[in-house]
């Protein structure tokens, strides 16, 4: 008997996408996705969910001290920003003319690059 594989959900938000935080302390902040963790369904958004991290002295930070950095947010708390209207929207997947699956903004129907 082998290990049972649990299927990971298909996440529609990718690294580099412009998203808006729709819940939590950083609500309303727009920023680029820096990192996507598929296992935990969390994303790190530029400028959102800033936390203070205490660091020991190391090569990059010789003095150590308190460093401000972004913490991951659950993917359900962010919404993709429509490239046409600039408002939060959902994402769908549609086959284009070359028979390839592409992401599409639900509000404007525009293809997402």
C-alpha positions in Angstrom: 0.0 0.0 0.0 1.3 3.4 -1.0 0.6 6.9 0.2 -2.8 8.3 -0.7 -2.4 11.5 -2.9 -4.7 14.3 -2.0 -5.4 16.5 -5.1 -4.3 20.1 -4.7 -7.0 22.7 -5.8 -6.2 24.6 -9.0 -5.3 28.1 -7.8 -6.3 30.8 -10.2 -4.0 33.5 -8.8 -0.3 33.3 -9.9 2.9 35.0 -9.0 3.1 38.5 -10.5 -0.7 39.0 -10.6 -2.1 42.3 -9.3 -4.5 41.5 -6.5 -6.5 43.4 -3.9 -6.9 42.3 -0.3 -10.6 41.9 0.5 -10.5 40.8 4.1 -8.4 41.3 7.2 -6.2 44.1 8.6 -4.8 44.9 5.2 -8.2 45.2 3.5 -8.3 47.4 0.4 -4.5 47.2 -0.3 -3.5 46.4 -3.9 -0.2 44.8 -4.6 1.7 42.3 -6.7 1.8 38.6 -5.7 5.3 37.8 -4.6 4.8 34.1 -3.8 2.1 31.5 -4.0 2.2 28.5 -1.6 -0.1 25.8 -3.2 0.2 23.4 -0.2 -1.2 25.9 2.3 -3.3 27.9 -0.2 -1.6 31.2 0.8 -0.1 34.1 -1.1 2.4 36.8 -0.1 1.2 40.2 -1.4 3.6 43.2 -1.8 2.9 45.8 0.9 0.1 43.8 2.6 0.1 42.1 6.0 3.3 43.6 7.2 4.8 41.9 10.4 7.8 42.7 12.5 10.3 39.8 12.6 13.1 39.7 15.1 16.3 38.5 13.4 19.7 37.4 14.7 22.8 39.0 13.1 23.7 37.3 9.8 25.6 38.1 6.6 22.7 40.1 5.0 21.9 41.9 8.3 25.1 42.2 10.4 23.4 44.0 13.3 20.2 41.9 13.5 17.2 43.6 15.0 13.6 44.0 14.0 12.8 43.6 10.3 9.4 44.5 8.7 8.3 42.0 6.1 5.1 40.7 4.4 3.4 37.7 5.9 1.3 35.2 3.8 -2.4 35.7 3.5 -5.0 33.0 2.7 -5.9 33.0 -1.0 -9.6 33.4 -0.2 -8.8 36.9 1.2 -7.5 38.3 -2.0 -9.2 39.1 -5.3 -7.6 39.5 -8.8 -7.8 43.1 -10.1 -9.4 43.4 -13.5 -6.9 44.9 -16.0 -9.7 46.9 -17.8 -11.7 48.4 -14.9 -9.2 48.2 -12.0 -11.8 46.5 -9.8 -11.7 43.2 -8.0 -13.0 40.3 -10.1 -13.2 36.5 -10.3 -11.2 34.5 -12.8 -12.5 31.9 -15.2 -10.8 29.6 -17.7 -11.9 29.5 -21.4 -10.5 27.9 -24.5 -9.2 30.5 -27.0 -8.9 30.4 -30.8 -5.7 28.3 -30.7 -7.6 25.8 -28.5 -5.5 26.7 -25.4 -6.9 27.2 -21.9 -6.5 30.9 -20.9 -7.5 32.8 -17.8 -10.3 35.3 -18.3 -11.5 38.1 -16.0 -15.2 37.5 -15.3 -16.2 41.2 -15.1 -14.8 42.4 -18.4 -14.2 39.1 -20.2 -10.7 40.2 -21.0 -7.9 37.6 -21.3 -5.3 37.6 -18.6 -1.7 37.5 -19.7 
